[in-house]
Every structure is written in structure tokens, then in C-alpha cells.
Amino acid sequence: MKRLLYTILLILNLAAAMLLLLSTLAGFQPPSEGILLSMLSYGYFVLLNLNILFILIWLLCKRWTFLLSLGVILLRYSFIPLFFQVGGKPIETTNPTVKVMSFNVHHYYGRDINPTNEPGEQMDSNAVAFLQMLREHEPDVLCLQEFLPYTAGGKVHLADSMMAMGYKYHKSAYPAMGHSATICWSKYPLVNPVYIDSSSKLQVDVVHPDDTIRVFCLHLNSYKLDSSDLKEIDRISHGTVDRDSARGTLGKFKETIIAHEEEWNLIKPLIELSPYPTIVAGDFNDTPGSYIYQQMRQLLADSYVEQGKGFCTTYHGFFPNFRIDYILHTNDIRAISYKRVKCNISDHYPIIVELEL
């Protein structure tokens, strides 16, 4: 009986170890050529914990089989710092710096995934909290997504307030700033805007007194999950699957993952051609295990990996929480501090990074 139990555990452990390994390989295969690895990448952290559990079980059983999961974890150990950091101590410097914030403000709706367009006190209070946060942290450059210059009822006019606070310059990826937009605000002049593909992606140069910096302000394609999709994800997590509903939800994931690959094909050559130190910031709508993140890391450093601390999820809506907002940069820039600000202004948390030029 004991031998049968060990055999079953070994088979389950082999499956968990293989899935963990595969979940780290999304960056090697474009989603358009095969979606399986990209889909598995979302399960990396769960699979990591499952393999740690198998290690503990085998150790309790005093069996060398624990080396199976341990070997796979060590083989792809470089993934762990993308999800968890133990550092995070700010670095002192006398060199010039620029403080950058990236934040999907979600129209100031808070955590509501299906907000109405009716004006409300919640939007007003969140917009006021956003302005107060700017006064407290004083970032130099803001990369904002789903930005509105005023709340639905018109009670809080953010554009006027921000300009009064010193953010004299802005470039919006949408022709009319009055619409929801990806937008860059700055205390320094902004020049040479390039509108990439749609109203969700913007390239602009920041004329800092010590250097010109090229900034990409991005909002990559969303999964557009509705309440029925979230219910289906909850059912799947509890082992109950409705095939038709699951197929529709997984279809949205597949479409979005492939869309991210197409967006990367547009952005990559622009980054490679940049003549200046470059910052890429925004809501990528994808995890550190994803194809697009892995591709970006071949060109750019991740400020969280340099100076982050803890798990640091940036999305806290009704979908399982992930780090999907990033501030990346070229190697001629160094992150000296990283901060995630916990607030209920949006279903995202803002991240603020101080970068040494």
C-alpha cells in the first residue's frame, strides 16, 4: 500500500515539475506559434508552491525524490526574483535623478470592474486622493493610463490642478485629452511625440536639465473580462468547469496574449532605435512570466528587480492579483528606489521609481 502511495505521489510530482518548467518557457515561443506555454505562465507561482509542497512531503518521507522538484526550481531559479524580492533599500547618489510614476487610474472608479458612467462622490474623492498623492510623492514624470482630466460630474478638474502643481507639459496618446487616454505629464518639456498604433501607446522625449530621456508610456491590450468570466475563473479554481463558458474565457486570454505579441513587434524596433536613455512604463496587462515581459527583459532592466521588496502585486481588482504594471529602463539608467503605493483610487496600485541618470 505504501509503495502504491509513493508511486502516485511520484507521478503527480513529475507532472507538477514538468508544468513548472514549461511555465517558465513562454519567452522562448511567440504565442502566435503556440499558445500553451503562454497560458501556463500564469500558473507559475501556484506551480512553484506546489513543487515546494512536494519537496516537504518527500523530506518528511525521508526520500531522495525531493531532488526532482528542487532541481527544477534551481534550474529556473532566475524566475523567483521576478515575483519576490528581499532587497529594496534605496541607494544614495549625488548624480542627477528623475522620479517616474506609472499608474492606471481606472477613471478614478476604485476597484469596481464594471463602473457606470454616472458621476458620483466615489470618483470625486478618488480624484482628490490622486492629487494628494502627487503632492506627497512629487514624481517628475507621470505615465498614466485610463486618465480623465476631470471627473464625470466635473467637480474635480485634474488637468488644471496638475498644471498648478508644476506639471506644465503633457502629451496624450489620444488626440483630444478630454477622452480617456494614455498620457504623459511632466515637470520638464516634452518633445517629439510619436503615437504608436492606437490611443493606448505613446513615445515622447523628456528634456531633463541633465539629459534627454525617451519615455514609452504604454497601456497594452486588456483581457476585457466581464462578470461571467470572473465567475468562470472562480469555478475553474474550485475544480468545476463549464466547457462552453471556459472556452469563451480562455478565448479572451488567447486573443489578448497574441495581441501583446503584435504590440511588442511594433514597440521593439522603436526601443532599439532610441538614441537616448529610455524608460518603458505602463500597464502591460501581463505577468513577469509572459512572452512580452520576457522579450522586453532582453533589452531592458526591471526597476522592481533592482529595488523592489516583497511580492509587490500592482493589480488588486477581482481577478487574481499579479504584478502587471512596470517601469523598465535601458542599462544606462539605474533604479535607486522603488515604491508601490497602496490606495483605493483604482483597481491598480501606482508604482514610483527614482532613476539615476
C-alpha positions in Angstrom: 0.0 0.0 0.0 2.8 2.4 0.9 4.6 1.6 -2.4 1.4 2.4 -4.3 1.0 5.7 -2.5 4.6 6.6 -3.3 4.1 5.8 -6.9 1.0 8.0 -7.1 2.9 10.8 -5.4 5.8 10.4 -7.8 3.6 10.6 -10.9 1.9 13.7 -9.5 5.3 15.2 -8.6 6.6 14.5 -12.1 3.6 16.3 -13.6 3.9 19.3 -11.3 7.7 19.6 -12.0 7.2 19.4 -15.8 4.4 22.0 -15.7 6.6 24.3 -13.6 9.4 24.0 -16.1 7.1 24.7 -19.0 5.5 27.7 -17.3 8.9 29.4 -17.4 9.4 29.0 -21.1 6.8 31.4 -22.5 9.5 33.8 -23.6 11.0 31.3 -26.0 8.0 30.8 -28.2 5.8 33.6 -29.8 2.2 33.0 -28.8 1.1 33.0 -32.4 3.2 29.9 -32.9 1.7 28.1 -29.9 -0.3 29.4 -27.0 0.2 26.6 -24.4 3.4 28.0 -22.8 1.9 31.5 -22.6 -1.2 30.1 -20.9 0.9 28.1 -18.4 3.0 31.1 -17.5 0.0 32.4 -15.5 0.3 29.4 -13.2 4.0 29.8 -12.4 3.6 30.9 -8.8 1.0 28.3 -8.0 3.1 25.6 -9.5 6.2 26.8 -7.6 4.4 26.5 -4.3 3.0 23.1 -5.3 6.6 21.9 -6.0 7.8 23.3 -2.7 5.0 21.3 -1.1 6.2 18.1 -2.8 9.8 18.8 -1.5 8.4 19.0 2.0 6.4 15.8 1.6 9.4 13.8 0.3 11.6 15.2 3.1 9.1 14.1 5.7 9.0 10.7 4.0 12.9 10.7 4.1 13.2 10.1 0.3 15.6 11.5 -2.1 12.8 12.1 -4.5 12.6 15.7 -3.2 15.5 16.4 -5.6 13.1 16.2 -8.5 11.2 19.4 -7.7 14.3 21.0 -6.1 16.2 20.5 -9.3 13.5 22.1 -11.5 13.3 25.1 -9.1 17.0 25.6 -9.1 17.2 25.2 -12.9 14.8 28.1 -13.4 15.7 30.0 -10.2 16.1 33.3 -12.1 12.3 33.5 -12.2 11.8 33.8 -8.5 13.2 37.4 -8.2 10.6 38.5 -10.8 7.9 37.7 -8.3 9.6 38.2 -4.9 12.4 40.5 -3.8 14.2 40.8 -0.4 16.1 44.0 -1.1 14.5 47.3 -1.7 16.9 49.6 0.3 17.2 53.0 -1.5 20.6 53.9 -2.9 22.0 57.3 -2.1 23.5 59.2 -5.1 24.8 62.6 -5.9 24.1 62.1 -9.6 21.0 63.7 -11.3 17.8 61.7 -10.9 14.3 61.6 -12.3 11.3 60.3 -10.4 8.8 58.4 -12.6 5.3 57.2 -11.7 3.2 54.7 -13.7 -0.4 54.4 -12.7 -3.6 53.1 -14.4 -6.0 55.5 -12.7 -9.1 53.5 -14.0 -11.1 56.7 -14.4 -10.9 57.1 -10.5 -13.6 54.4 -10.1 -11.7 52.5 -7.4 -11.8 48.7 -7.6 -15.2 48.4 -9.4 -14.7 46.3 -12.6 -17.9 47.4 -14.3 -18.3 51.1 -13.3 -21.2 53.1 -14.5 -20.6 56.4 -16.3 -22.8 58.3 -13.8 -21.0 61.0 -11.8 -20.5 60.1 -8.2 -18.9 61.0 -4.9 -16.6 58.0 -5.2 -14.9 59.4 -8.4 -14.5 62.8 -6.8 -13.0 61.5 -3.6 -10.6 59.2 -5.5 -9.6 62.1 -7.9 -8.8 64.3 -4.8 -6.8 61.4 -3.3 -4.8 61.1 -6.5 -3.9 64.8 -6.4 -2.9 64.5 -2.8 -0.7 61.5 -3.6 1.1 63.6 -6.2 1.7 66.3 -3.7 3.1 63.8 -1.2 5.4 61.9 -3.6 6.2 64.6 -6.1 7.1 62.5 -9.2 8.7 64.4 -12.0 7.2 62.4 -14.9 3.8 60.6 -14.8 2.8 57.8 -17.2 -0.9 57.5 -16.7 -3.4 55.1 -18.3 -7.2 55.5 -18.4 -6.8 59.1 -17.5 -9.6 61.7 -17.5 -8.8 65.4 -17.0 -11.9 65.7 -14.9 -14.4 63.5 -13.0 -17.8 62.6 -14.6 -19.6 65.3 -12.7 -16.9 67.9 -13.5 -16.4 68.6 -9.8 -12.7 67.8 -9.8 -10.7 69.2 -12.7 -7.4 67.3 -12.5 -5.7 68.9 -15.6 -5.9 72.4 -14.0 -4.8 71.2 -10.6 -1.9 69.2 -12.1 -0.6 72.2 -14.1 -0.8 74.3 -11.0 1.3 71.8 -9.2 4.1 72.2 -11.7 3.2 69.6 -14.4 3.3 72.1 -17.2 3.8 69.7 -20.0 1.7 66.8 -21.3 1.3 64.6 -24.3 -1.7 62.4 -24.8 -1.9 59.3 -27.0 -5.5 60.4 -27.8 -5.9 63.5 -30.0 -8.4 65.1 -27.6 -7.3 65.0 -23.9 -10.9 65.1 -22.8 -11.2 61.4 -23.7 -9.9 58.5 -21.6 -6.2 58.3 -22.6 -2.7 57.1 -22.1 -0.9 60.3 -21.2 2.5 61.6 -20.1 2.7 64.5 -17.7 6.0 66.1 -16.9 7.6 69.0 -15.0 10.1 69.1 -17.9 9.4 69.9 -21.5 8.1 67.1 -23.7 9.0 66.9 -27.4 8.9 64.7 -30.4 5.7 62.7 -29.5 5.1 59.5 -31.5 1.6 57.9 -31.4 2.1 54.2 -31.7 -0.7 52.3 -33.4 -3.6 53.5 -31.2 -4.6 55.8 -28.3 -3.0 53.4 -25.8 0.7 53.8 -26.6 2.8 56.9 -26.7 6.5 57.7 -27.2 7.9 61.1 -26.1 11.2 62.7 -25.2 11.6 64.3 -21.8 14.1 67.3 -21.9 15.6 66.9 -18.4 18.2 69.5 -17.5 21.0 66.9 -17.4 19.9 64.6 -20.3 17.2 63.9 -22.8 15.2 60.8 -21.9 12.9 58.8 -24.2 9.8 57.6 -22.5 7.3 55.0 -23.7 4.0 55.3 -21.9 2.1 52.1 -22.6 -1.3 50.5 -22.0 -1.3 47.2 -23.7 -4.4 45.3 -24.7 -6.8 44.3 -21.9 -8.4 40.9 -21.4 -11.9 42.6 -21.3 -13.1 40.1 -18.7 -16.7 40.6 -17.6 -18.5 39.3 -14.5 -19.4 36.0 -16.2 -15.7 35.4 -17.0 -14.7 36.1 -13.4 -17.3 33.6 -12.2 -16.0 31.0 -14.6 -12.4 31.6 -13.4 -13.6 31.1 -9.8 -15.4 27.9 -10.8 -12.2 26.6 -12.5 -10.2 27.4 -9.4 -12.6 25.2 -7.4 -12.4 22.3 -9.9 -15.8 23.0 -11.6 -15.7 23.6 -15.3 -18.5 24.6 -17.7 -16.9 23.8 -21.1 -18.7 26.5 -23.1 -18.1 29.3 -20.6 -14.5 28.2 -20.1 -13.9 28.1 -23.8 -15.1 31.7 -24.1 -13.0 32.9 -21.2 -9.9 31.1 -22.4 -10.5 32.5 -25.9 -10.2 36.1 -24.5 -6.9 35.2 -22.9 -5.6 33.7 -26.2 -6.7 36.8 -28.2 -5.1 39.2 -25.7 -1.8 37.3 -25.4 -1.4 37.2 -29.2 -2.3 40.9 -29.3 0.5 41.6 -26.9 2.9 39.8 -29.3 1.7 42.1 -32.1 2.1 45.2 -29.9 5.7 44.1 -29.0 6.5 43.8 -32.7 5.6 47.5 -33.0 7.4 48.7 -29.9 10.6 46.7 -30.1 12.2 48.5 -33.1 11.4 51.9 -31.6 13.2 50.9 -28.4 16.2 49.6 -30.3 16.4 52.8 -32.3 16.3 55.1 -29.4 19.3 57.4 -29.2 18.6 58.4 -25.6 18.4 56.7 -22.2 15.0 55.0 -22.4 12.2 54.3 -19.9 9.3 52.0 -20.7 6.4 52.4 -18.3 2.8 51.4 -18.1 0.1 48.8 -17.6 1.2 45.7 -19.6 -1.7 43.6 -18.6 0.6 40.6 -18.4 2.7 38.9 -15.7 6.6 38.6 -15.4 6.2 35.1 -16.8 4.7 36.3 -20.1 6.2 36.3 -23.6 6.1 40.1 -23.9 7.8 40.7 -20.5 10.5 38.1 -21.2 11.1 39.7 -24.6 11.4 43.2 -23.0 13.8 42.0 -20.4 16.3 41.1 -23.2 16.5 44.9 -23.9 15.6 46.5 -20.6 16.2 46.3 -16.8 13.3 46.0 -14.4 13.3 48.6 -11.6 11.4 46.2 -9.3 14.1 43.5 -9.7 16.7 46.2 -8.9 15.0 47.9 -5.9 11.6 46.2 -5.2 10.7 44.5 -2.0 8.3 41.7 -1.2 5.6 40.3 -3.6 4.5 43.7 -4.8 1.4 42.9 -6.9 0.2 46.0 -8.7 -3.3 44.9 -9.6 -5.9 44.4 -6.8 -9.2 44.1 -8.7 -11.4 41.0 -8.7 -9.1 38.9 -10.8 -6.2 37.1 -9.0 -3.7 39.7 -8.1 -0.5 40.0 -10.2 2.3 42.4 -11.0 1.3 43.8 -14.3 2.4 47.4 -14.1 6.1 48.1 -14.8 8.8 50.7 -15.1 11.7 49.3 -17.2 14.7 51.1 -18.4 17.9 50.7 -20.5 21.2 49.9 -18.8 22.5 53.5 -19.0 20.0 54.3 -16.2 19.9 52.8 -12.7 17.0 52.4 -10.3 17.8 53.7 -6.9 14.4 53.3 -5.3 11.1 51.6 -6.0 7.8 52.1 -4.2 4.3 50.7 -4.6 1.7 53.0 -3.1 -1.3 51.2 -1.7 -4.5 53.1 -2.3 -8.1 52.6 -3.5 -8.1 55.2 -6.2 -8.1 52.5 -8.9 -8.0 48.7 -9.3 -4.3 49.2 -9.8 -1.6 50.5 -7.4 0.7 53.2 -8.6 4.4 52.5 -8.7 7.1 55.2 -8.3 10.7 54.7 -9.2 13.6 57.1 -8.8 16.1 56.6 -11.6 19.7 57.8 -11.6 20.8 59.2 -15.0 
